[in-house]
Amino acid sequence: MSTRTSHGPTILVAALSSAFATGLLGITEVLVATVRADDVWGQADTMQVILTIVSAVFIAIAVYVAAVVTVNTVATVVAGRTRELALARLLGATASSRRRILASEGLVAGALGGLIGVLAGAGLVIAGTRLAINGGALPDLAYPLLSPLAVPVAIVIALVTWLAAWVGTRRVLEVSPIAALGSAVPADSDAVHRRRGRRVFAVVTVVAGAGLLALGIVVGLADPIGVLIGVVGGLVSFTGVIAGSVFVIPPVLRAVGAVLGRSAAARLGAANATRSPERSSRSAIGLVIGVTLVTTFVVAGSTLGDMVRTASTESFGSTDPVDELLGQLMGVFGVLVGYSALIAAVGLVNALTVGVLQRTREFGLLRALGFSRAQVQGTVVAEAATLTITAVGLGLALGVLYGWAGANSLFAGELGSLVAPTVPWWLLVGVAAVGALLTVAASVVPANRAARLSPVVALAA
């Protein structure tokens, strides 16, 4: 497996993150320049501060998502190169030296992706600004071609990718030279449950994050600054969720797998999803991130919209002044969160695809035991469906919680009380549809490949 091929998803994630940051910063610069050109009320500085804070929050979320996806992607790469790493150990290389090499590959991938993202993001901003000027939506001004913060942010993304690659390669330290003589076997459930340090870290960060979320809501009853505390609490608690996913996701997978049917393909697919907690959690967590983000912002926006309409009715007797503004904000939020969801989807598809490719001998054995091609395909699809249903369920639950907390920490002070979350019906339908689409996208190619395997060739892999 070549470096360029194995780190392709890492480059793509870094490029998407950098393009997102560059584009968002560029849009902020354009909006600020537009406001300054017609600053009748002297609010340009205030508008710049608000837009900068909003941009910083969304960029932080995108970088966080990219870091998590990169950790899982690199860990998947390491799992696929276990025998190669073990052979190097057998020939005298140290585990730490191999880890440094892999981490440096992550730095190169992050730098390359960051550069591609800056160029792509700047190009999109320039093209979009020119189209807006030609269409009369923006005045014809001398807009900045590139935000001065774009390059520093790209450097940060490259460094975060390097750090994420370092974290993702920690399994290299566990690869022994003897593994070069056999197949790579992922850690089983018993080995995972013996990792008490990870369990303690997960519990501590979830509890600490939940405390910060609660503090943000309490502060939000008096000051909208509570939303910033809530954002930190969300990131901290979700870090704990990711760390603890290896303990939480497998039991949920077993429950979901039980309802998929009793056919041999369905039962084996569900068993594959639970057999390796690490592999399953890596595959599922990418979609959990995407669904959580989408749900968080939709629920937050819908709940906030209801709160603002209530306040507007109490103050003006009508919701007309705010409906158009809320619609525009939801559209902007949808575009922004879409980038992060796309990054997360890259992680899901990559993890599932590589996971199937790593089990060539397993599928060859199934074919040798009499499984038909359709049964082998059904096994892969069942595994992907189990992971997708689990991830969608967890993501929806977390997203509703985070969205409710965000809306109340930002606007509860205006009403003087907390409100229940608003969950639009179309969100549930949309997430289910996207989950089904991702299941097909992530399983159809590897399923077809597994079905075409010759049993003799596969068993010799």
DAFEN-V785089 format. One record per backbone hydrogen bond with DSSP energy under -0.5 kcal/mol. CO is the residue of the C=O (numbers start at 1). NH is the residue of the N-H. E is the energy in kcal/mol with one decimal. If there is no record, write none. Layout:
CO,NH,E  CO,NH,E
//
This chain:
2,6,-3.0  3,7,-2.2  5,8,-1.2  7,11,-2.4  8,12,-2.4  9,13,-2.6  10,14,-2.4  11,15,-2.5  12,16,-2.6  13,17,-2.4  14,18,-2.5  15,19,-2.8  16,20,-2.4  17,21,-2.5  18,22,-2.9  19,23,-2.8  20,24,-2.5  21,25,-2.5  22,26,-2.4  23,27,-2.5  24,28,-2.1  25,29,-2.2  26,30,-2.2  27,31,-2.6  28,32,-2.5  29,33,-2.4  30,34,-2.2  31,35,-2.3  32,36,-2.6  33,37,-1.5  34,38,-0.7  35,38,-1.0  36,39,-1.0  38,40,-1.9  43,47,-2.7  44,48,-2.5  45,49,-2.1  46,50,-2.3  47,51,-2.8  48,52,-2.4  49,53,-2.3  50,54,-2.5  51,55,-2.7  52,56,-2.6  53,57,-2.3  54,58,-2.2  55,59,-2.7  56,60,-2.5  57,61,-2.1  58,62,-2.4  59,63,-2.8  60,64,-2.3  61,65,-2.6  62,66,-2.5  63,67,-2.4  64,68,-2.3  65,69,-2.7  66,70,-2.5  67,71,-2.4  68,72,-2.0  69,73,-2.7  70,74,-3.0  71,75,-2.2  72,76,-1.9  73,77,-2.1  74,78,-2.7  75,79,-2.2  76,80,-1.8  77,81,-1.0  78,81,-0.7  79,82,-0.9  81,85,-2.7  82,86,-2.8  83,87,-2.3  84,88,-1.8  85,89,-2.1  86,90,-2.4  87,91,-1.6  88,93,-2.6  89,92,-1.5  94,98,-1.9  95,99,-2.2  96,100,-2.2  97,101,-1.8  98,102,-2.2  99,103,-2.6  100,104,-2.3  101,105,-1.8  102,106,-1.5  103,107,-1.8  104,108,-2.3  105,109,-2.5  106,110,-2.7  107,111,-2.6  108,112,-2.6  109,113,-2.7  110,114,-2.6  111,115,-2.2  112,116,-2.4  113,117,-2.5  114,118,-2.3  115,119,-2.1  116,120,-2.5  117,121,-3.2  118,122,-2.6  119,123,-2.1  120,124,-2.2  121,125,-2.2  122,126,-2.6  123,127,-2.5  124,128,-2.8  125,129,-2.8  126,130,-2.3  127,131,-2.2  128,132,-2.2  129,133,-2.3  130,134,-2.6  131,135,-1.9  132,137,-2.1  132,138,-1.3  133,136,-1.2  139,141,-1.5  141,143,-1.6  147,150,-1.8  148,152,-0.5  149,153,-2.3  150,154,-2.2  151,155,-2.3  152,156,-2.3  153,157,-2.4  154,158,-2.2  155,159,-2.5  156,160,-2.9  157,161,-2.5  158,162,-2.1  159,163,-2.7  160,164,-3.0  161,165,-2.5  162,166,-2.2  163,167,-2.4  164,168,-2.8  165,169,-1.2  167,170,-1.5  169,172,-1.9  170,173,-1.2  171,174,-1.7  171,175,-0.5  172,175,-1.3  174,176,-0.5  176,179,-1.7  177,180,-1.9  178,181,-1.9  179,182,-1.1  183,185,-0.5  184,186,-0.5  187,278,-0.5  188,192,-2.1  189,193,-2.4  190,194,-0.7  191,194,-0.5  192,195,-1.8  194,196,-1.8  195,199,-1.5  196,200,-2.8  197,201,-2.4  198,202,-2.4  199,203,-2.3  200,204,-2.7  201,205,-2.5  202,206,-2.2  203,207,-2.4  204,208,-2.7  205,209,-2.7  206,210,-2.5  207,211,-2.2  208,212,-2.0  209,213,-2.3  210,214,-2.4  211,215,-2.4  212,216,-2.6  213,217,-1.9  214,218,-2.2  215,219,-3.0  216,220,-2.3  217,221,-1.0  218,221,-0.7  219,222,-2.0  219,223,-2.8  220,413,-1.1  223,226,-1.9  224,227,-2.1  225,228,-1.3  225,229,-1.0  226,230,-2.3  227,231,-2.2  228,232,-1.9  229,233,-2.5  230,234,-2.6  231,235,-2.4  232,236,-2.6  233,237,-2.7  234,238,-2.4  235,239,-1.7  236,240,-1.6  237,241,-1.9  238,242,-2.5  239,243,-2.4  240,244,-2.5  241,245,-0.6  242,245,-0.8  244,247,-1.7  244,248,-1.8  245,249,-2.6  248,252,-1.3  249,253,-2.7  250,254,-2.2  251,255,-1.8  252,256,-2.5  253,257,-3.1  254,258,-1.4  256,259,-1.4  257,260,-1.1  263,267,-2.8  264,268,-2.5  265,269,-2.5  266,270,-2.4  267,271,-2.1  268,272,-2.6  269,273,-1.6  270,274,-0.9  271,274,-0.7  271,275,-1.6  272,276,-0.7  275,277,-0.6  276,280,-2.6  277,281,-2.5  278,282,-2.3  279,283,-2.1  280,284,-2.5  281,285,-2.4  282,286,-0.7  283,287,-0.5  284,288,-2.1  285,289,-2.3  286,290,-1.9  287,291,-2.9  288,292,-2.5  289,293,-2.6  290,294,-2.4  291,295,-2.7  292,296,-2.8  293,297,-2.2  294,298,-2.2  295,299,-2.9  296,300,-2.6  297,301,-2.4  298,302,-2.8  299,303,-2.9  300,304,-2.8  301,305,-2.3  302,306,-2.1  303,307,-2.1  304,308,-2.8  305,309,-2.6  306,310,-2.1  307,311,-2.4  308,312,-2.8  309,313,-2.6  310,314,-2.1  311,315,-1.9  312,316,-3.7  312,317,-0.8  312,318,-0.8  313,317,-1.2  319,322,-1.3  319,323,-1.6  320,324,-0.7  322,326,-2.7  323,327,-2.0  324,328,-1.9  325,329,-2.4  326,330,-2.5  327,331,-1.7  328,332,-2.2  329,333,-2.9  330,334,-2.3  331,335,-1.8  332,336,-2.5  333,337,-2.9  334,338,-1.4  335,339,-1.0  336,339,-0.7  336,340,-0.9  337,341,-2.5  338,342,-2.2  339,343,-2.1  340,344,-2.2  341,345,-2.3  342,346,-1.8  343,347,-1.3  344,348,-1.8  345,349,-2.5  346,350,-2.3  347,351,-2.4  348,352,-2.3  349,353,-2.3  350,354,-2.8  351,355,-2.1  352,356,-1.9  353,357,-2.1  354,358,-1.9  356,359,-1.5  357,360,-0.7  359,363,-2.0  360,364,-2.1  361,365,-2.4  362,366,-1.9  363,367,-2.1  364,368,-2.2  365,369,-1.8  366,371,-2.6  367,370,-1.2  372,376,-2.2  373,377,-2.6  374,378,-2.5  375,379,-2.0  376,380,-1.8  377,381,-2.5  378,382,-2.6  379,383,-2.0  380,384,-2.4  381,385,-2.8  382,386,-2.4  383,387,-2.2  384,388,-2.6  385,389,-2.7  386,390,-1.9  387,391,-2.5  388,392,-2.8  389,393,-2.2  390,394,-2.4  391,395,-2.7  392,396,-2.5  393,397,-2.0  394,398,-2.5  395,399,-2.7  396,400,-2.4  397,401,-1.7  398,402,-2.8  399,403,-2.9  400,404,-2.3  401,405,-2.3  402,406,-2.7  403,407,-2.4  404,408,-2.1  405,409,-2.3  406,410,-1.2  407,411,-2.2  408,412,-1.8  409,227,-0.5  411,414,-1.3  411,415,-0.8  412,415,-0.7  412,416,-2.2  412,417,-0.9  421,423,-0.6  422,424,-0.6  424,427,-0.8  424,428,-1.0  425,429,-1.8  426,430,-2.7  427,431,-2.8  428,432,-2.0  429,433,-2.2  430,434,-2.6  431,435,-2.6  432,436,-2.2  433,437,-2.2  434,438,-2.8  435,439,-2.1  436,440,-1.9  437,441,-2.8  438,442,-2.8  439,443,-1.2  440,444,-2.7  443,447,-2.6  444,448,-2.1  445,449,-2.3  446,450,-2.8  447,451,-2.1  448,452,-1.6  449,453,-0.6  450,453,-0.8  454,458,-3.0  455,459,-2.3  456,460,-0.9  458,461,-1.4
//
